[in-house]
Amino acid sequence: MTERTITSSALRHVLVALLLAVVAAALWAAWLGWDQHYDVHPDGSTTGPYQAWQVIGLVLTLLPPVLWAAYRRWFTGAVLGTTTGLAAAAWYDWSDDASGLFAVGVAMITIGSLAGTALLCAVTAAVSGRKSPGRGA
């Protein structure tokens, strides 16, 4: 491999990670960013601020870009980009919490998205059967 090929490949991985970070943050804003109130039920219990359908919608709309990157063998960009975008969006969305417990939620989002996207990439790699990493630009 030449130096130019290595640089081009590294740049591609960085650009994919940045693209997926922006996509993940934008999808967070579209699905979860607008719902900021808790629902109070007649018995006094509260739920929210998100409904299950919002989180499911976020996950389902994140699948195509992550699968696209994984199919092209850009695993690092798929995993780190998506995780970074979701963690940054959660931090921004929840950081006004005075208790400081938002950091626990952000850590859970980070760990969950890291594990979920890594598993999705592993399954995609196993199923796709593509032999040549990094091909398909």
C-alpha positions as CSV (number, residue, x, y, z in Angstrom):
1,M,0.0,0.0,0.0
2,T,1.3,3.4,-0.8
3,E,1.2,6.4,1.5
4,R,-1.4,8.1,-0.7
5,T,-3.7,5.0,-0.4
6,I,-3.3,4.9,3.4
7,T,-4.1,8.6,3.7
8,S,-7.1,8.3,1.3
9,S,-8.4,5.4,3.3
10,A,-7.9,7.1,6.7
11,L,-9.6,10.3,5.4
12,R,-12.5,8.2,4.1
13,H,-13.0,6.6,7.5
14,V,-12.9,10.0,9.2
15,L,-15.4,11.5,6.8
16,V,-17.7,8.5,7.3
17,A,-17.5,8.9,11.0
18,L,-18.2,12.7,10.8
19,L,-21.1,12.1,8.4
20,L,-22.7,9.4,10.7
21,A,-22.2,11.6,13.8
22,V,-24.1,14.5,12.1
23,V,-26.8,12.1,10.9
24,A,-27.2,10.5,14.4
25,A,-27.4,13.9,16.1
26,A,-29.9,15.2,13.5
27,L,-32.1,12.1,13.9
28,W,-31.9,12.5,17.7
29,A,-33.2,16.1,17.2
30,A,-35.9,14.9,14.8
31,W,-37.2,12.1,17.0
32,L,-36.4,13.1,20.5
33,G,-35.3,16.7,20.6
34,W,-38.8,18.3,20.5
35,D,-40.4,16.3,23.4
36,Q,-39.2,17.8,26.6
37,H,-42.1,17.3,29.0
38,Y,-43.0,14.4,31.3
39,D,-46.5,12.9,31.2
40,V,-48.4,12.9,34.6
41,H,-50.9,10.2,34.9
42,P,-54.1,10.3,37.0
43,D,-52.5,8.2,39.7
44,G,-49.7,10.8,40.1
45,S,-47.0,8.7,38.4
46,T,-44.9,10.3,35.6
47,T,-43.4,8.9,32.4
48,G,-41.4,10.3,29.7
49,P,-40.3,12.5,28.2
50,Y,-40.0,10.1,25.3
51,Q,-42.5,7.5,24.1
52,A,-41.4,4.1,22.9
53,W,-42.4,4.9,19.3
54,Q,-40.0,7.8,19.3
55,V,-37.0,5.7,20.4
56,I,-38.0,2.9,17.9
57,G,-38.2,5.5,15.2
58,L,-34.8,6.8,16.0
59,V,-33.3,3.3,15.9
60,L,-35.0,2.3,12.7
61,T,-33.9,5.5,10.9
62,L,-30.4,5.0,12.1
63,L,-30.2,1.5,10.6
64,P,-29.8,2.4,6.9
65,P,-26.8,4.7,7.3
66,V,-25.1,2.3,9.8
67,L,-25.7,-0.7,7.5
68,W,-24.4,1.2,4.5
69,A,-21.2,2.0,6.3
70,A,-20.9,-1.5,7.7
71,Y,-21.5,-3.1,4.3
72,R,-18.7,-1.0,2.9
73,R,-16.5,-2.2,5.8
74,W,-16.2,1.2,7.4
75,F,-16.7,-0.2,10.8
76,T,-14.8,2.4,12.7
77,G,-16.8,5.2,11.2
78,A,-20.1,3.4,11.7
79,V,-19.5,2.6,15.3
80,L,-17.6,5.7,16.5
81,G,-19.6,8.2,14.4
82,T,-23.0,7.0,15.4
83,T,-22.0,6.7,19.1
84,T,-20.4,10.1,19.1
85,G,-23.4,11.7,17.4
86,L,-25.9,10.2,19.8
87,A,-23.8,10.9,22.9
88,A,-23.3,14.5,21.9
89,A,-27.0,15.0,21.2
90,A,-28.0,13.4,24.5
91,W,-25.4,15.6,26.4
92,Y,-26.7,18.7,24.7
93,D,-30.4,17.7,25.3
94,W,-30.0,16.7,28.9
95,S,-27.2,18.9,30.2
96,D,-29.6,21.4,31.8
97,D,-30.5,18.9,34.5
98,A,-29.4,20.4,37.8
99,S,-28.9,17.1,39.5
100,G,-26.0,16.0,37.3
101,L,-27.6,12.6,36.7
102,F,-27.8,13.4,33.0
103,A,-24.2,12.2,32.8
104,V,-25.4,8.7,33.8
105,G,-28.0,8.8,31.0
106,V,-25.4,9.9,28.5
107,A,-23.0,7.1,29.6
108,M,-25.8,4.6,29.1
109,I,-26.6,6.0,25.6
110,T,-22.8,5.8,24.8
111,I,-22.4,2.3,26.0
112,G,-25.6,1.1,24.4
113,S,-25.0,2.7,21.0
114,L,-21.4,1.5,21.0
115,A,-22.5,-2.1,21.7
116,G,-25.4,-2.0,19.4
117,T,-23.6,-0.6,16.4
118,A,-20.6,-2.9,16.9
119,L,-23.0,-5.9,17.0
120,L,-24.8,-4.6,13.9
121,C,-21.4,-4.2,12.1
122,A,-20.3,-7.7,13.1
123,V,-23.6,-9.3,11.9
124,T,-23.4,-7.3,8.6
125,A,-19.8,-8.4,8.1
126,A,-20.7,-12.0,8.7
127,V,-23.8,-11.9,6.5
128,S,-22.5,-9.9,3.6
129,G,-19.5,-12.2,3.0
130,R,-17.5,-9.4,1.3
131,K,-13.8,-10.4,1.3
132,S,-12.1,-7.1,0.5
133,P,-12.2,-4.5,3.3
134,G,-12.5,-0.8,2.4
135,R,-13.7,-1.5,-1.1
136,G,-16.7,0.1,-2.7
137,A,-16.0,3.8,-2.6
